[in-house]
Amino acid sequence: MNTVTIAPSLAANHCIGRQERPRRCGTAWQWTLVLMAPLAGVGLVHQLPRLPSWTEWAGCWAAVVVLAGLGVRLQSWCLMLVASAIVGFIWCAARAQGRMAEVLDPRLEGVTVAVSGLVDSLPQRIYGAGGTEGWRFEYSLLPTLESAQAPPRLPPRVLLSCYAMPDPPRVGERWSFQVKWRRPNGLMNPHGGDTALWLMSQDIPAVATCSSKGQQRESEGAPWRIDAWRQQFRDAIEREVDDPRGAGVLAALSLGDQGALSPSDWALYRDTGVAHLLSVSGMHVTMFAWVVGGAAGWCWRRSTRLCLAWPAPRAALWLGTAAAGLYALFSGWGVPAQRTFGLLLILALLRQCRASWPWSMSLTVAALVVTLVDPWALTQPGYWLSFGAVALLMASGGMTPLASGATGWRAAWLAGWQSQWVITVGLAPLTLLLFQQLSLVGLVANVVAIPLVSYAITPLALLGIVAPPLWTLGAWLASGLNQWLEWLNQADGAVWYLPWAPGWAHVLALMGGAAVAQPWPWALRLAAVGLCVPMFWPVTHRPAPGEAELRLPDVGQGSAALIRTRHYTLVFDSGPAWGPDADAGDRVLLPLLRGLGERRIDLLMVSHADQDHAGGTERLLRGIPVTHRLGAVPGGQPCVRGQRWEWDGVRFDVLWPPEGQAADLKRNASSCVLRVDANGHRVLLTGDIEAAQEARLLALEGPGAERTQGAPGGLATDVLVVPHHGSRTSSTAGFVAAALPAVAAIQSGYLNRFGHPREDVVARYRQVGAKLITSVDCGAWVWRSDEAGREAWQGCERAVRRRYWRVDRISR
């Protein structure tokens, strides 16, 4: 396929396709900016805490009419640019209003309803906490007379998770279930993912789990659906290939089934910088179009009648473009595939019309079409990486042969090396911004992975649809690739993690990365490196001497806390394990520690061995150096009352369990209790102690209790991490009155099956004047001893990142 023709002088004033009236038409770059402006309007909507009111809607429309009219009358491209941005804002806000109207009615949350509907997406295999196999898929509800009449109405679609199904579900089948409803919700941590946003981007207004009772297949599915074909080929790959990892690679490359790869494999590909190759990328779609177009042109030239009806070059062009579109649909219609098909279609239309556009306009139109069709594509990392890579290649000339005198395979190899270098260097700041990590072995890994995946494994994965034995060879090559990547990933410093940098540093680094990748004089490129310094070496915040910082990350139904002093870091509990390859240590705590710039954990203290408190311990020990271990940590010392130490003027005291009694206590009763005293302000971490242990602590720390070694007594505290997630077996009235916390923080899961926190427990804390902070309403929470007087809700992540698609439940 042809690449975009770059205009000789992008700065010259001219109209598209003609040279007259330059002032009235503007430059190509001006028109590019006008076409890009709606993207800014769409992006602005995704930052709103709420959607526009009717008055604001009317103001937006009036502004568009006035600005567009003045822009046409005065021939002002600046006014047209602003009007174009407002149009994008209106379009996205209207789409958002429509999707929010479908979100599950709050009255249905936690309610179990009998429904009937169709399996509407390729089912993904999932595993529960106990290793139970299940399936997750989109489920379209069939309308019934009762649901149409009786409010609240059920949403039209749901992301359904089912375990212990009698048979694997297939696309298009009609099933009846007993489902328990939930509104879109997810963990909310600094710079972390947003499940509610992802569900909205997929047009899924609710999630649900189905009961093991009442599961019944009512009818078979239609075999002509694209997703049904994809499932048939995925099943064929799994039957033909014995290696599950190899089968996952083949399914990902041929069918776009990214769920076929395990989280551990995705972590390997991400850490070695080749994750972009393991999804259907622009290179794969372009290669498929080129092969089909070439074959179609060769066949077309063999027929005189066909050549007379339609020239062979045009036939090859459009058949290749059509093949690219079909492959993009068949592979799941991901953003890279959409972008590539859009560009190919634009190029085909331009060639058909014998017109020439600058590359900037062609790429912008493709981005605009993708965004208008799916305004939430802007929220996906693949969107920015995909369009960013193509923009860098086009701007740097990376898609043209090198002017080095090399010919043949040497020219192709050098051109490929230049393209990879441009992408690696130019996208490094964007990769750090999106993932907070950068693979230092990525350039070496891609030298092998790009040709192997693009020219061997991907063709074998596609050709295996016709000749299944080829899948075995493709799986063997995938296994060799995995071994190569695992060897590279074992190198020290294979992945570079960076702390979070401020927004202005990100902007400078993005400009610097793009400038370094350009074919400019080396003096300018080296100067551009300086723009990246604030992002690559950001200033990290730590508490002042004598002060402490407490962070309670959002880990769902579990417990984890991070305490930092001037030079030391303590992690108390490691959060829950959600499945064989998913736990809070890997998905919450490690990203949080790395984002804060922590290179080690000075003390890892796990209160007890329950999975909701210790589930992430193994990943933490593997992912970051740990200097000391205490409590239920492999190789650690047990917690004993009387243990104390001081870091940077901050005092730490272990209050429970008493010496010699931990072995005789049940798991919850043996929980470590830690008190932190920073400049007169206290934090009390209590694990899962219950009423009996609270009574003993009152006896040991209450008025008149004997003090040991001059330890400060009393349970009164500024911040109390509420025992046992607010269960009814803890937080007795006497304990709450003795602690008298200014803030009571409760870590629990959204609509958890235990009913934590209990209403009577919450009432006790409110009676003593405590501010309640729950992870469900607040997300991650941060408290600093030198800011102890500020409102508690100001430390909530949900208060910092308020968006229209989230329910604001923070009590102010």
Stockholm file with secondary structure:
# STOCKHOLM 1.0

chainA/1-812         MNTVTIAPSLAANHCIGRQERPRRCGTAWQWTLVLMAPLAGVGLVHQLPRLPSWTEWAGCWAAVVVLAGLGVRLQSWCLMLVASAIVGFIWCAARAQGRMAEVLDPRLEGVTVAVSGLVDSLPQRIYGAGGTEGWRFEYSLLPTLESAQAPPRLPPRVLLSCYAMPDPPRVGERWSFQVKWRRPNGLMNPHGGDTALWLMSQDIPAVATCSSKGQQRESEGAPWRIDAWRQQFRDAIEREVDDPRGAGVLAALSLGDQGALSPSDWALYRDTGVAHLLSVSGMHVTMFAWVVGGAAGWCWRRSTRLCLAWPAPRAALWLGTAAAGLYALFSGWGVPAQRTFGLLLILALLRQCRASWPWSMSLTVAALVVTLVDPWALTQPGYWLSFGAVALLMASGGMTPLASGATGWRAAWLAGWQSQWVITVGLAPLTLLLFQQLSLVGLVANVVAIPLVSYAITPLALLGIVAPPLWTLGAWLASGLNQWLEWLNQADGAVWYLPWAPGWAHVLALMGGAAVAQPWPWALRLAAVGLCVPMFWPVTHRPAPGEAELRLPDVGQGSAALIRTRHYTLVFDSGPAWGPDADAGDRVLLPLLRGLGERRIDLLMVSHADQDHAGGTERLLRGIPVTHRLGAVPGGQPCVRGQRWEWDGVRFDVLWPPEGQAADLKRNASSCVLRVDANGHRVLLTGDIEAAQEARLLALEGPGAERTQGAPGGLATDVLVVPHHGSRTSSTAGFVAAALPAVAAIQSGYLNRFGHPREDVVARYRQVGAKLITSVDCGAWVWRSDEAGREAWQGCERAVRRRYWRVDRISR
#=GR chainA/1-812 SS CCCCCCCSCTTSBCBTTBCSCHHHHCBHHHHHHHHHHHHHHHHHHTTCSSCCCHHHHHHHHHHHHHHHHHHHHHTCHHHHHHHHHHHHHHHHHHHHHHHHHTSCCGGGTTCEEEEEEEECSCCEEEECTTCCEEEEEEEEECCCHHHHHSSSCCCSEEEEEEESCSSCCCTTCEEEEEEEEECSCCCCCTTCCCHHHHHHHTTCCCEEEECSSSCEEEECCCTTSHHHHHHHHHHHHHHHCSCHHHHHHHHHHHHCCGGGSCHHHHHHHHHTTCGGGGSCCHHHHHHHHHHHHHHHHHHHTTCHHHHHHSCHHHHHHHHHHHHHHHHHHHTTCCHHHHHHHHHHHHHHHHHHHTCCCCHHHHHHHHHHHHHHHCGGGGGSHHHHHHHHHHHHHHHHTTTSCCSSSCCHHHHHHHHHHHHHHHHHHHTHHHHHHHHSEEETTHHHHHHHHHHHIIIIIHHHHHHTTTSTHHHHHHHHHHHHHHHHHHHHHTSTTCEEECCCCCHHHHHHHHHHHHHHTSSCCHHHHHHHHHHHHHHHSCCCCCCCTTCCEEEECCCSSSCEEEEECSSCEEEEEEBCEEETTEEHIIIIIHHHHHHTTCCCEEEEEESCCCHHHHTTHHHHHHHSCEEEEEESSTTCBCCCTTCEEEETTEEEEEEESCTTTGGGSCTGGGCCEEEEEETTEEEEECTTCCHHHHHHHHHHHSTTCCCSTTCCCCCCCSEEECGGGGCTTSCCHHHHHHHCCSEEEECCCTTCTTCCSCHHHHHHHHHTTCEEEEHHHHCSEEEEGGGTTSCGGGGBHHHHTCCTTSCCCCCC
#=GC SS_cons         CCCCCCCSCTTSBCBTTBCSCHHHHCBHHHHHHHHHHHHHHHHHHTTCSSCCCHHHHHHHHHHHHHHHHHHHHHTCHHHHHHHHHHHHHHHHHHHHHHHHHTSCCGGGTTCEEEEEEEECSCCEEEECTTCCEEEEEEEEECCCHHHHHSSSCCCSEEEEEEESCSSCCCTTCEEEEEEEEECSCCCCCTTCCCHHHHHHHTTCCCEEEECSSSCEEEECCCTTSHHHHHHHHHHHHHHHCSCHHHHHHHHHHHHCCGGGSCHHHHHHHHHTTCGGGGSCCHHHHHHHHHHHHHHHHHHHTTCHHHHHHSCHHHHHHHHHHHHHHHHHHHTTCCHHHHHHHHHHHHHHHHHHHTCCCCHHHHHHHHHHHHHHHCGGGGGSHHHHHHHHHHHHHHHHTTTSCCSSSCCHHHHHHHHHHHHHHHHHHHTHHHHHHHHSEEETTHHHHHHHHHHHIIIIIHHHHHHTTTSTHHHHHHHHHHHHHHHHHHHHHTSTTCEEECCCCCHHHHHHHHHHHHHHTSSCCHHHHHHHHHHHHHHHSCCCCCCCTTCCEEEECCCSSSCEEEEECSSCEEEEEEBCEEETTEEHIIIIIHHHHHHTTCCCEEEEEESCCCHHHHTTHHHHHHHSCEEEEEESSTTCBCCCTTCEEEETTEEEEEEESCTTTGGGSCTGGGCCEEEEEETTEEEEECTTCCHHHHHHHHHHHSTTCCCSTTCCCCCCCSEEECGGGGCTTSCCHHHHHHHCCSEEEECCCTTCTTCCSCHHHHHHHHHTTCEEEEHHHHCSEEEEGGGTTSCGGGGBHHHHTCCTTSCCCCCC
//
